[in-house]
Amino acid sequence: MANIKAYIITIGDELLIGQTIDTNSAWIARQLNALGVDVMKRVAVGDEAQAITHALDAALAEADVIFITGGLGPTADDITKPLLCRYFDGRLVVNETVLQHVKDIFAKRNRPFLERNMKQAEVPDTCTVLFNPVGTAPGMLFEKNERMVIAMPGVPFEMMAIMETAVLPMLQERIKSDAIVHKTTITAGEGESFIAEKIQDIETALPEYIKLAYLPNLGTVKLRLTAKGTDATLLSAEVQQWQDKLVTRLQDIVIAIEDVSFEEILGRLLKEKQKTVCLAESCTGGYISHLLTQVAGASNYYKGGVVSYLIEVKENLLQVAETDITTHGAVSEVVAKQMATGALKLFGADYSLSITGILDKEPVEGETVAPGTVWMAVSDGRQTVAKMFRFFHDRQRNKESAATMGMLLLWKFINGKLTV
């Protein structure tokens, strides 16, 4: 059975100049993949009629369903709706249900309903209205030559609401596609070349309908098995067998067998062991705390953290010895260890992670420590272990790398896999 093919077109000048990051197409693609729909292409175009028309022409020539986000607002630069109206030979008419919904929203917000807002209730008479439960701009479904064009607002939470309440249920009923099964194994501590060498025979033996992808990231490599077939149950069981082979071969470096973030992996470990953690962050400025608290239920294992950016905070809150800072510097093994033990005492947690370093790519005036040098330490009160890392990118990427390696260091320490 041939899979349904999809295009995703995102509209907006702000996407092309980098002012806004396109998260819509990534989210839509994930939902379609779960349905067995193949996304052929993701295209971003500006608020220009000819560019949108060309993108739509190309999409309709190849895809079965086209998703469009953006350009459905009430202002002059929102040109998608009138363009689609012309493209599908329609005329704009007021949809009374949408009109009442828009009026209700303005009434609830105690804002005046302007004539301009009436435009939100105007839709082409050649479309099926896709109700927007959380905003004023409705989605629209056009059908032509057994093709579907689905237009939705560019505001992410509005697009998601329309997809979840109207589009995805409709697609589930109307399309028939091969099953697509993914299984992800996450490794840490080795590069993709080492892993590829280690599992070469397994990869070579994979049947042609199962593909293996290497997805390297900061400190980790994800191995994603993807299979396509007609029977989802049998396919899932077969892919599971291949994943088991990978996990057995790479057991020393496997940290998860599903596609989850590192903060989720660490959180699950702490929750499983009924242990708590605290942080002492200097150069990362609370970024690791931010990541940990992105996970629901983090209060079960995360006690708190200190952003000890200044030396006085290290000394006064974490009890780092002034003489050691003077002698060894704030970015040192000694200071990292004292930050970790100081945080442990301050919060009364089972484990602590500390981090202190220089995230700049270029030398800093007056700083003797090499750029990108970061010291981290982990402690459980009985043992404190410190490691030094070097990062070689810009401040933001170095911060992200340091956070990942810090969480990995803590994960290894808790699992007894950290070599001193």
C-alpha angles and dihedrals in degrees: 000000000000115000123241110259123220140191124200118206119187117193130206140094088231089067093053096050094046095246090123126032114227105238093151098076093047091052093046091048091054092052092048092048090056088056093050094253116145114225105214099182144358114209132184119201134176130247092278124120098219093050092050092047093050091049091049093048091052093046095050090051092060113016135070095210129024124198120203125186128184140032099069099114129110099256130097094257091057098092103150098093098051090042092054089045090058094039092056095039097248139132128228116256132173114255106212095205092054091044093055090046092053092048090050091052092052091046092052090050091046091236128138117259107235129201087245089061089059086073090069089067093051114100134168111266088226094065138077110236116238106205117235107213095186105036146030102253113080123212120242133216119204123184127197132158092352090306125120126213115192117191121191139169118276094231101106100221091047092049091049092050092053092046094050098043102036117006105045095046089049093049092048089057098042108039131067116197139159114271117260118205125190127187121180130200118192120208131184135194101035134072126243093255091058091046093047090053092048096051100032094120092049092050092048091052095054114117115246093254092060118069129190120213127191112216109184119193137163104317095338141076121207118208109204121192113199124188133179126199146125099261112058094189096052091041093053092050092050094048089049089058091053092047089052089056091052093047092049092049094046099033094131093062104029113113101168140009098208135057102267135134122264091247089057091049091051093044093052091050093052092045092048091052092040091234133139134221138201133190140220108194128181114158095024091057097214095315094129090050088052092053095047092050092051086077117086111243095025089137087075092070111008113084100177145277145240122226096210097181095148125059091236090060091050090052100040102037103026098033095234108170114252090217092056092051090049093047102038104019130241090278101062144107092253094053094044090054093048091048089054095049091042092054091047091056093043096053102025092227127155094238136020135196123199130186132187128166154110113280098183119113093213128053114278117227111254093010117118095189115095116254114267094023113144129176120201131183136189126197142179096185093261099058131023120192126187131194132187122220134186122212123189109192136080122302096266096049091043089053091051091046092049092050092051093047091046092054090045090051090052092046091053092046093052091047094048092244098116113110115211 
